[in-house]
Amino acid sequence: MYRSRHKEDLDRRTLNFLSSIEIDDKILFYDILCSKAHVIMLYKIHILNKFEFATIVNGLDQILRNPERLVREGFEDIHEAVEAHLIGKIGVDIGGKIQTGRSRNDQIVTDIKIKARDDLISIIFHLINLIRLLLEKSEENLDSIMPLYTHLQQAQNGNLAHYLLSYSESLLRDVERLFSLYKRINQSPLGAGPIGGSLLPLDRKMTAKLLGFENIVSNTIDATSSRDFMIEFLSDISSIMITLSRCAEDLIIWSSEEFGFIEIDEKFTSTSSAMPQKKNPDPLEMIRSKTALVIGNLTSVMIILKALPSGYSRDLQDTKLSFWNSIDTVSLSLEIVTGIIASLVVNKDVMATASNASYATAFDVAEELVIRHKVPFRTAHKLVGALVAKAIQNKEEVPFKSLSNSDVKLILEKMKLSMPPAKVIHIIKDMTPQKSIANRRSEGSPNPRKQMKTIKKYRILLDNYHNQVQSKKKNIEYVQENIIAVINQIKTKANSSL
């Protein structure tokens, strides 16, 4: 349809190679919304008369009511398909005016931004729901004593609440990043034209306001060719997926028979084609692989953009698939993880047994030596390490239980420490996993009292975020209502003047 200079149609294979029509249905609604704002502006600056305006808007509404009737085959993209359909229905004399003062270059990036704005709000809602659930589960598991791991080796004792709160904190930062991103997405490129603006007195601020944008992207080159908001969006949601992947890895390990700390609901597990006893955490495994795909999409978009000259290039078309696929993947992943966490069964007794059989109190014993007996930490570290080695050598199932007074005395003598062995043994026997956690004083530790303060603080923060994103959603909903209202006002004036 756009081949004004060319004497021949596109080769069929070339058309298929160039076309993005298969994925453009995602922006059909947004393209029509954008077009309505554009024709309102054209009417307001007297490019369209009342009859032309009403005819174009009615044609757009018909497409929206019956999208299945829109012929897609043979077109390069949804913009061309919509314009061709419109001209076919109302004629070129009127339909041919819809693209006045507009190029596909500013049109497509505006459509993408409007959709991205909706997608961003949806993802924030998903995040808030997941974080609320994590806080709820944290409160339920303040007494779920379990080892904390570094290098997948038992390190210190903590509780399941501590792990869940760590995911909450990470995801809260993702919410903050998305709110910051919203400001940069919410700038209108519409009216920038192909690259250098228009001779027409286009009112870019009018269309920006109609579409709910806070402002315009001023420079027309930047407006049509920049996709840094896509990089930022993909980077932010890649961060979300990395947190979900780490969470998935923990849940996979903890649900194994070797650990048995948790059980994943059957609704979120698969079976084996050969082994009837298996209950495989396949959705969690897919979270890990989907994370790699989302990161790969971010890399793809950055590589596409890295060497483009200023101004629109067709390469930009291929950023859409990576962008939308990632958004869909992250949205579904958040829903899946939320469902898994909500139905999770926690085996508190199994976790407590693992903690009681662990040497994870060793660090606490060392710190007690520092507190009670003013022993330098490095000395305490060496002493407790020697005690652990001796206890392991004695092959007792319960940590430190086999240590006798003479064992401790011998180690103290080798280290030339004058401390009475009984005092060391008293600290060791007194240090249970429960007492270890309850005695933690530093901010952000697994101490249940400190965790409850954190949970309350995060709930207040989430309520604030929820109110903010709800307000943004209402503003966007108002955009659609306002465009309809403005159109109806213009139509009413047109009818009354007849």
ZATORPA-243897 format. One line per field, with one value per residue (C-alpha): residue in one letter; z, x negated, y. Coordinates in Angstrom, 2 decimals, m for minus. Each point is the difference from the previous one (the first is absolute). Layout:
BEGIN
residuo <- A / ... .
pz <- Z / ... .
px <- X / ... .
py <- Y / ... .
***
This chain:
BEGIN
residuo <- M / Y / R / S / R / H / K / E / D / L / D / R / R / T / L / N / F / L / S / S / I / E / I / D / D / K / I / L / F / Y / D / I / L / C / S / K / A / H / V / I / M / L / Y / K / I / H / I / L / N / K / F / E / F / A / T / I / V / N / G / L / D / Q / I / L / R / N / P / E / R / L / V / R / E / G / F / E / D / I / H / E / A / V / E / A / H / L / I / G / K / I / G / V / D / I / G / G / K / I / Q / T / G / R / S / R / N / D / Q / I / V / T / D / I / K / I / K / A / R / D / D / L / I / S / I / I / F / H / L / I / N / L / I / R / L / L / L / E / K / S / E / E / N / L / D / S / I / M / P / L / Y / T / H / L / Q / Q / A / Q / N / G / N / L / A / H / Y / L / L / S / Y / S / E / S / L / L / R / D / V / E / R / L / F / S / L / Y / K / R / I / N / Q / S / P / L / G / A / G / P / I / G / G / S / L / L / P / L / D / R / K / M / T / A / K / L / L / G / F / E / N / I / V / S / N / T / I / D / A / T / S / S / R / D / F / M / I / E / F / L / S / D / I / S / S / I / M / I / T / L / S / R / C / A / E / D / L / I / I / W / S / S / E / E / F / G / F / I / E / I / D / E / K / F / T / S / T / S / S / A / M / P / Q / K / K / N / P / D / P / L / E / M / I / R / S / K / T / A / L / V / I / G / N / L / T / S / V / M / I / I / L / K / A / L / P / S / G / Y / S / R / D / L / Q / D / T / K / L / S / F / W / N / S / I / D / T / V / S / L / S / L / E / I / V / T / G / I / I / A / S / L / V / V / N / K / D / V / M / A / T / A / S / N / A / S / Y / A / T / A / F / D / V / A / E / E / L / V / I / R / H / K / V / P / F / R / T / A / H / K / L / V / G / A / L / V / A / K / A / I / Q / N / K / E / E / V / P / F / K / S / L / S / N / S / D / V / K / L / I / L / E / K / M / K / L / S / M / P / P / A / K / V / I / H / I / I / K / D / M / T / P / Q / K / S / I / A / N / R / R / S / E / G / S / P / N / P / R / K / Q / M / K / T / I / K / K / Y / R / I / L / L / D / N / Y / H / N / Q / V / Q / S / K / K / K / N / I / E / Y / V / Q / E / N / I / I / A / V / I / N / Q / I / K / T / K / A / N / S / S / L .
pz <- 0.00 / 0.75 / m3.29 / m1.61 / m1.82 / m0.75 / m3.23 / 1.22 / 3.08 / 2.57 / m0.72 / 2.11 / 1.85 / 0.67 / 1.34 / 2.35 / 1.06 / 0.78 / 1.54 / 3.73 / m0.47 / 1.92 / 3.25 / m0.51 / 1.28 / 3.44 / m0.91 / m2.13 / 2.86 / 0.79 / m3.65 / m0.31 / 3.30 / m1.26 / m3.34 / 1.75 / 1.97 / m3.23 / m1.94 / 2.93 / m0.25 / m3.81 / 0.44 / 2.69 / m2.29 / m2.90 / m2.18 / 0.17 / m0.16 / 2.21 / m2.57 / m0.78 / 3.67 / 0.79 / m3.02 / 0.94 / 3.67 / m0.93 / m2.31 / 2.79 / 2.39 / m2.52 / m0.16 / 3.79 / 0.24 / m2.64 / 0.01 / m1.67 / m3.17 / m0.32 / m2.89 / 1.13 / m2.83 / m2.48 / 2.33 / 1.60 / 3.38 / 1.87 / m0.82 / m3.72 / 0.44 / 2.03 / m2.44 / m3.02 / 1.61 / 0.84 / m3.54 / m1.37 / 2.10 / m0.15 / m3.04 / m0.49 / m0.03 / 3.72 / 1.16 / m1.70 / 2.39 / 3.19 / m0.48 / m0.48 / 2.12 / 1.14 / m0.96 / 0.94 / 1.73 / 2.73 / m0.11 / 0.89 / 2.88 / 1.44 / m0.21 / 1.68 / 2.79 / 0.72 / 0.18 / 2.06 / 2.47 / 0.49 / 0.21 / 2.57 / 2.24 / m0.32 / 1.00 / 3.02 / 1.14 / m0.40 / 2.01 / 2.79 / 0.24 / 0.20 / 2.60 / 2.15 / m0.12 / 0.92 / 3.01 / 1.05 / m0.30 / 1.87 / 2.96 / m0.03 / 0.05 / 2.62 / 1.99 / m2.97 / 1.12 / m2.80 / m1.03 / m2.10 / m2.77 / m1.62 / m2.78 / 0.61 / 3.31 / 3.32 / 1.26 / 2.76 / 1.38 / m1.04 / m0.95 / m3.20 / 0.60 / m0.52 / m3.48 / m0.97 / 1.22 / m2.07 / m3.15 / 1.11 / 0.41 / m3.40 / m1.72 / 1.77 / m1.69 / m3.31 / 0.76 / 0.65 / m3.30 / m1.93 / 1.55 / m1.06 / m3.51 / m0.31 / m0.11 / m2.97 / m1.89 / 0.52 / m2.55 / m3.38 / m3.34 / m2.04 / m2.48 / m0.51 / m3.50 / m1.98 / 1.58 / m0.36 / 0.95 / m2.27 / m1.87 / 1.55 / 3.31 / 1.86 / 3.69 / 1.48 / 3.55 / m0.74 / m1.17 / 2.90 / 2.46 / m1.73 / 0.26 / 3.66 / m0.55 / 2.45 / m2.72 / m3.49 / m1.17 / m1.37 / m2.60 / m3.01 / m0.78 / 3.56 / 0.07 / m3.01 / 0.34 / 3.72 / 1.69 / 3.25 / 1.90 / m1.38 / 1.22 / 3.43 / 0.14 / m1.05 / 2.47 / 2.85 / m0.72 / m0.50 / 3.57 / 1.09 / m1.79 / 1.60 / 3.44 / m0.98 / m1.36 / 3.22 / 1.97 / m2.33 / 0.50 / 3.79 / m0.16 / m2.36 / 2.35 / 3.16 / m1.51 / m0.85 / 2.10 / 1.28 / 1.59 / 0.39 / 1.46 / m2.16 / m2.25 / m3.23 / m0.71 / m2.65 / m2.08 / m0.63 / m0.65 / m2.89 / m0.07 / m1.70 / m3.15 / 1.44 / 3.78 / 1.76 / 3.33 / m1.42 / 0.79 / m2.03 / 0.64 / m3.75 / 0.22 / 2.26 / m2.37 / m2.83 / 2.00 / m0.15 / m3.77 / m0.65 / 1.91 / m2.50 / m2.89 / 1.48 / 0.52 / m3.57 / m1.27 / 1.80 / m1.65 / m3.43 / 0.24 / 1.13 / m2.86 / m2.53 / 1.27 / 0.54 / m3.52 / m1.51 / m1.55 / 1.22 / m1.27 / m0.52 / m1.47 / m0.75 / 2.41 / 2.80 / m1.08 / 1.37 / 3.50 / 0.38 / 0.14 / 2.65 / 1.98 / 0.06 / 0.51 / 3.09 / 1.45 / m0.51 / 1.49 / 3.11 / 0.61 / m0.19 / 2.08 / 2.79 / 0.00 / 0.10 / 2.85 / 1.94 / m0.34 / 1.12 / 3.06 / 0.98 / 0.04 / 1.45 / 2.84 / 2.53 / 1.94 / 3.11 / 1.90 / m2.80 / m0.16 / 3.79 / 0.01 / m2.63 / 2.09 / 3.19 / m1.83 / m1.45 / 1.06 / m1.06 / 3.61 / m0.28 / m0.94 / 2.93 / 2.38 / m1.28 / 0.50 / 3.52 / 0.83 / m1.25 / 2.04 / 3.26 / 0.22 / m2.19 / m2.21 / m3.29 / m2.77 / m2.06 / 3.07 / 0.65 / m3.67 / 0.21 / 3.29 / m1.16 / m3.28 / 1.96 / 2.19 / m3.09 / m1.53 / 3.21 / 0.30 / m3.61 / 0.65 / 2.90 / m2.47 / 2.27 / m1.73 / 2.20 / m0.48 / 2.79 / 2.21 / 0.06 / 1.24 / 3.44 / 2.52 / m0.84 / m3.78 / 0.52 / 2.49 / m2.47 / m2.75 / 2.33 / 1.09 / m3.61 / m0.67 / 3.27 / 1.28 / 3.77 / m0.17 / 2.13 / m2.27 / 1.90 / m1.12 / m3.66 / 0.38 / 1.73 / m2.94 / m2.48 / 1.81 / 0.64 / m3.67 / m1.66 / m3.48 / 1.55 / 2.52 / m2.66 / m2.13 / 2.94 / 1.17 / m3.33 / 0.46 / m3.34 / m2.29 / m2.71 / 1.84 / 0.37 / 3.51 / m0.14 / 1.81 / m2.57 / m2.84 / 1.18 / m0.09 / m3.55 / m1.04 / 1.37 / m1.70 / m3.35 / 0.21 / 0.43 / m2.93 / m2.16 / 0.82 / m1.16 / m3.24 / m0.58 / 0.37 / m2.41 / m2.69 / 0.43 / m0.63 / m3.18 / m1.18 / 0.54 / m1.97 / m2.92 / 0.19 / m0.03 / m3.23 / m1.85 / 1.52 / m0.75 / m3.66 / m0.40 / 1.73 / m2.21 / m3.13 / 1.10 / 0.69 / m3.49 / m1.58 / 1.96 / m1.17 / m3.56 / 0.14 / 1.57 / m2.76 / m2.77 .
px <- 0.00 / m2.85 / m1.83 / 0.50 / m3.35 / m0.38 / 1.38 / 0.13 / 1.47 / m2.24 / m1.22 / 2.17 / m2.97 / m1.33 / 3.40 / 0.10 / m3.56 / 0.86 / 3.43 / 0.69 / 3.74 / 0.03 / m1.04 / 1.62 / 3.41 / m1.38 / 0.14 / 3.16 / 2.00 / m2.81 / m0.45 / 3.67 / m0.11 / m3.05 / 1.73 / 3.06 / m2.14 / m1.75 / 3.23 / 1.41 / m3.09 / 0.32 / 3.59 / m0.97 / m2.64 / 2.50 / m1.65 / 3.16 / 3.55 / 2.78 / 1.29 / m3.49 / m0.77 / 3.19 / m0.41 / m3.58 / 0.87 / 3.00 / m2.22 / m2.54 / 2.76 / 1.23 / m3.48 / m0.15 / 3.44 / m0.82 / m3.78 / 0.41 / 1.18 / m3.24 / m1.97 / m3.57 / m1.47 / m2.07 / m0.87 / m3.32 / 1.50 / 3.20 / m0.20 / 0.12 / 2.78 / 2.16 / m0.49 / 0.69 / 3.17 / 1.14 / m0.59 / 1.76 / 3.08 / 0.22 / m2.09 / m3.37 / 1.38 / 0.76 / m1.83 / m3.17 / m0.14 / m0.52 / m3.77 / m0.26 / m2.87 / m0.93 / m2.47 / m0.15 / m3.25 / 1.66 / 3.17 / m1.59 / m2.12 / 3.05 / 2.04 / m2.80 / m0.29 / 3.74 / 0.03 / m3.22 / 1.62 / 2.91 / m2.35 / m2.16 / 3.00 / 1.16 / m3.45 / m0.10 / 3.37 / m1.36 / m3.09 / 2.05 / 2.17 / m3.05 / m1.74 / 3.16 / 0.14 / m3.69 / 0.58 / 2.98 / m2.01 / m2.88 / 2.24 / 1.24 / m3.57 / m1.77 / m0.37 / m1.11 / m3.61 / m2.32 / m3.65 / m1.07 / m2.44 / m3.05 / m1.72 / 2.88 / m1.69 / 1.77 / m1.15 / 2.23 / 3.38 / 2.96 / 3.62 / 1.98 / 1.41 / m3.48 / m0.26 / 3.49 / m0.73 / m3.18 / 2.06 / 2.48 / m2.74 / m1.48 / 3.39 / 0.80 / m3.05 / 1.42 / 3.25 / m2.00 / m1.83 / 3.24 / 1.51 / m3.07 / 0.22 / 3.65 / m1.01 / m2.30 / 2.49 / 2.75 / m1.37 / 1.73 / m1.86 / 3.18 / m0.22 / m3.75 / 0.72 / m2.52 / m3.03 / 0.20 / 3.49 / 2.68 / 0.93 / 3.46 / 0.75 / 0.25 / 0.85 / m2.18 / 0.84 / 3.69 / m0.42 / m2.36 / 2.63 / 2.78 / m2.06 / m0.91 / m3.68 / m1.64 / m1.99 / m1.44 / m3.35 / m1.15 / m2.66 / 1.60 / m3.02 / m0.11 / 3.77 / 0.13 / m3.20 / m0.79 / 0.93 / m1.92 / 3.27 / 0.19 / m3.51 / 0.85 / 3.29 / m1.65 / m2.83 / 2.44 / 2.09 / m3.16 / m0.86 / 3.44 / m0.58 / m3.42 / 1.59 / 2.74 / m2.63 / m2.01 / 3.19 / 0.87 / m3.43 / 0.40 / 3.46 / m1.20 / m2.84 / 2.10 / 2.76 / m2.41 / 0.15 / m3.50 / 1.24 / 3.76 / 0.40 / 3.03 / 2.56 / 1.24 / 3.70 / 0.90 / 1.66 / m3.50 / m1.90 / m0.31 / m0.32 / m2.45 / 0.85 / m1.78 / m0.41 / 3.38 / m1.35 / m1.32 / 1.42 / m2.20 / m0.20 / 0.12 / 1.61 / m2.83 / m2.55 / 1.67 / m0.29 / m3.77 / 0.01 / 2.47 / m2.36 / m2.73 / 2.37 / 0.98 / m3.66 / m0.66 / 2.77 / m1.60 / m3.30 / 1.67 / 1.60 / m3.24 / m1.92 / 2.63 / m0.25 / m3.73 / m1.09 / 3.07 / m0.42 / 2.17 / 3.56 / 2.34 / m1.39 / 2.02 / m2.20 / 2.11 / 2.93 / m1.73 / m0.18 / 3.77 / 0.08 / m2.74 / 1.62 / 3.53 / m1.12 / m1.94 / 2.91 / 2.36 / m2.55 / m0.59 / 3.72 / 0.74 / m3.08 / 1.15 / 3.42 / m1.53 / m2.39 / 2.83 / 2.09 / m2.89 / m0.79 / 3.70 / 0.39 / m3.42 / m0.11 / m2.76 / m1.41 / m1.09 / m1.06 / m2.32 / m1.63 / m0.37 / m1.66 / m2.49 / m0.79 / m0.52 / m2.32 / m2.04 / m3.15 / 1.66 / m0.18 / m3.80 / m0.03 / 2.31 / m2.32 / m2.93 / 1.91 / 1.04 / m3.68 / m0.63 / 2.91 / m0.40 / m3.76 / m1.41 / m1.81 / m1.23 / 2.30 / m2.80 / m1.07 / 3.59 / 0.33 / m3.05 / 1.10 / 3.52 / m1.37 / m2.22 / 2.96 / 2.12 / m2.79 / m0.33 / 3.76 / 0.19 / m2.91 / 1.97 / 2.84 / 2.85 / 3.31 / 0.77 / m2.48 / m2.51 / 1.71 / m3.03 / m2.38 / m1.26 / m1.66 / m3.37 / 0.58 / 0.61 / m2.87 / m2.45 / 1.03 / m0.22 / m3.49 / m1.17 / 1.24 / m1.55 / 3.32 / 0.53 / 3.82 / 1.69 / 1.33 / 3.31 / 0.81 / m0.51 / 2.15 / 2.71 / 0.16 / 0.16 / 2.79 / 1.94 / m0.01 / 3.06 / 1.18 / 3.08 / m2.05 / m2.53 / 2.69 / 1.80 / m3.26 / m0.91 / m0.15 / m1.10 / 2.57 / 1.34 / m0.85 / 2.38 / 1.00 / 3.83 / 0.60 / m2.06 / 1.65 / 3.48 / m1.07 / m1.26 / 3.25 / 2.08 / m2.25 / 0.21 / 3.78 / 0.29 / m2.38 / 2.03 / 3.23 / m1.64 / m1.20 / 3.42 / 1.70 / m2.48 / 0.37 / 3.78 / m0.04 / m2.06 / 2.41 / 2.96 / m1.77 / m0.45 / 3.60 / 1.01 / m2.00 / 2.25 / 3.16 / m1.13 / m0.79 / 3.48 / 1.49 / m1.93 / 1.05 / 3.65 / m0.20 / m1.37 / 2.64 / 2.76 / m1.18 / m0.16 / 3.54 / 1.36 / m1.53 / 1.68 .
py <- 0.00 / 2.38 / m0.67 / 3.43 / 0.06 / m3.69 / m1.42 / m3.58 / m1.71 / m1.56 / m3.50 / m2.35 / m1.45 / 3.48 / 1.09 / m2.96 / 0.74 / 3.63 / m0.50 / 0.24 / m0.50 / m3.29 / 1.63 / 3.40 / m1.06 / 0.82 / 3.68 / 0.15 / 1.56 / 2.44 / 0.93 / 0.93 / 1.93 / 1.88 / 0.67 / 1.40 / 2.45 / 0.96 / 0.70 / 2.00 / 2.19 / 0.26 / 1.14 / 2.54 / 1.56 / 0.03 / m2.63 / m2.14 / 1.29 / m1.38 / m2.48 / m1.34 / m0.28 / m1.93 / m2.28 / m0.96 / m0.59 / m2.15 / m2.02 / m0.54 / m1.07 / m2.57 / m1.53 / m0.15 / m1.61 / m2.61 / m0.52 / m3.40 / 1.76 / 1.91 / m1.52 / m0.55 / m2.04 / 1.95 / 2.87 / 0.91 / 0.92 / 0.78 / 3.72 / m0.66 / m2.56 / 2.42 / 2.89 / m2.22 / m1.36 / 3.51 / 1.28 / m3.06 / 0.80 / 3.81 / 0.84 / 1.61 / 3.55 / m0.28 / m3.13 / 1.18 / 2.95 / m2.04 / m0.07 / 3.77 / 1.32 / m3.49 / m2.72 / m3.64 / 0.98 / 2.09 / m2.09 / m3.34 / 1.26 / 1.77 / m3.21 / m1.96 / 2.55 / 0.04 / m3.80 / m0.07 / 2.39 / m2.41 / m2.99 / 1.74 / 0.72 / m3.62 / m1.31 / 2.33 / m1.41 / m3.55 / 0.94 / 1.57 / m3.13 / m2.26 / 2.18 / 0.13 / m3.79 / m0.29 / 2.25 / m2.08 / m3.21 / 1.63 / 0.77 / m3.61 / m1.31 / 2.10 / m3.23 / m2.12 / m0.47 / m1.09 / 0.26 / 2.97 / m0.89 / 1.50 / m1.97 / m2.48 / m0.85 / 0.51 / 3.38 / 1.44 / m0.86 / 2.08 / m0.51 / m0.36 / 3.47 / 1.41 / m1.53 / 1.16 / 3.52 / 0.06 / m0.64 / 2.67 / 2.56 / m0.76 / 0.19 / 3.28 / 1.51 / m1.24 / 1.84 / 3.17 / m0.40 / m0.44 / 3.12 / 1.95 / m1.48 / 1.03 / 3.68 / m0.59 / m2.16 / 2.55 / 2.51 / 0.30 / m0.40 / 0.62 / 2.86 / m0.35 / m1.27 / m2.06 / 1.74 / 3.77 / 1.17 / 1.49 / 3.16 / m0.32 / 1.76 / m3.31 / 0.30 / m2.73 / 1.00 / m0.44 / m3.60 / m0.67 / 1.20 / m1.95 / m3.19 / 0.59 / 0.78 / 2.38 / 1.76 / m0.42 / m1.32 / 3.32 / m0.79 / m1.67 / m2.18 / m1.26 / m0.46 / m2.31 / m2.01 / m0.37 / m3.27 / 0.43 / m0.38 / m3.55 / m0.76 / 1.36 / m1.90 / m3.26 / 0.57 / 0.62 / m3.08 / m2.07 / 0.96 / m1.26 / m3.29 / m0.44 / 0.30 / m2.45 / m2.39 / 0.12 / m0.61 / m2.90 / m1.55 / 0.12 / m1.56 / m2.74 / m0.92 / 0.21 / m2.17 / m2.82 / m3.17 / 0.71 / 3.24 / m0.44 / 3.50 / 0.81 / m1.66 / 1.53 / m0.38 / m2.56 / 2.74 / 1.36 / m3.23 / m2.42 / m3.76 / m2.32 / m1.96 / m3.03 / 0.36 / 0.04 / 1.28 / 3.28 / 3.43 / 2.34 / 3.77 / 0.70 / 3.49 / 1.15 / m1.48 / 1.89 / 3.22 / m0.50 / m0.55 / 2.84 / 2.29 / m0.84 / 0.80 / 3.36 / 0.92 / m1.15 / 2.28 / 2.95 / m0.84 / m0.34 / 3.44 / 1.63 / m1.60 / 1.13 / 3.57 / 0.27 / 0.98 / 1.66 / 3.44 / 2.86 / m0.12 / m2.92 / m3.22 / m3.13 / m1.95 / 1.51 / m2.16 / m3.09 / 1.48 / m0.43 / m3.79 / m0.21 / 2.78 / m1.41 / m3.59 / 1.02 / 1.96 / m2.97 / m2.40 / 2.11 / 0.54 / m3.73 / m0.87 / 2.33 / m1.66 / m3.50 / 0.80 / 1.68 / m3.17 / m2.20 / 2.12 / 0.22 / m3.81 / m0.84 / m2.56 / 0.70 / m2.96 / 1.88 / m3.13 / m1.12 / 3.44 / 0.13 / m3.44 / 1.19 / 3.08 / m2.00 / m2.40 / 2.86 / 1.79 / 3.24 / 1.26 / 0.12 / 3.70 / 0.77 / m1.86 / 2.04 / 3.25 / m1.03 / m0.51 / 3.54 / 1.41 / m1.94 / m0.46 / 2.81 / m2.51 / 1.53 / m1.21 / m1.51 / m2.02 / m1.06 / m0.96 / m2.24 / m1.55 / m0.85 / m1.36 / m2.38 / m1.03 / m0.73 / m2.07 / m2.01 / m0.58 / m1.18 / m2.34 / m1.52 / m0.74 / 1.04 / 0.71 / 3.00 / 2.88 / 0.58 / m2.66 / m2.27 / 2.70 / m0.81 / 2.25 / m1.55 / 0.53 / 3.71 / 0.29 / m1.54 / 2.41 / 2.99 / m1.05 / m0.39 / 3.51 / 1.25 / 1.31 / 0.10 / m0.14 / m2.73 / m2.81 / m0.06 / 3.54 / m0.93 / m3.14 / 2.05 / 2.43 / m2.89 / m1.85 / 3.20 / 0.99 / m1.56 / 1.04 / 1.65 / 1.96 / 0.92 / 1.66 / 1.62 / 1.60 / 1.61 / 3.75 / 1.40 / 1.60 / m2.31 / m3.22 / m3.00 / 1.11 / m0.42 / 3.30 / 1.89 / m1.92 / 0.99 / 3.66 / m0.53 / m1.71 / 2.89 / 2.56 / m1.78 / m0.31 / 3.77 / 0.49 / m2.40 / 1.82 / 3.22 / m1.61 / m1.54 / 3.37 / 1.60 / m2.64 / m0.02 / 3.74 / m0.50 / m2.69 / 2.32 / 2.74 / m2.39 / m1.14 / 3.66 / 0.47 / m2.44 / 1.49 / 3.55 / m0.73 / m1.48 / 3.06 / 2.45 / m1.91 / 0.07 / 3.75 / 0.66 / m2.25 / 1.75 / 3.40 / m1.30 / m1.32 / 3.19 / 2.12 / m1.98 .
***
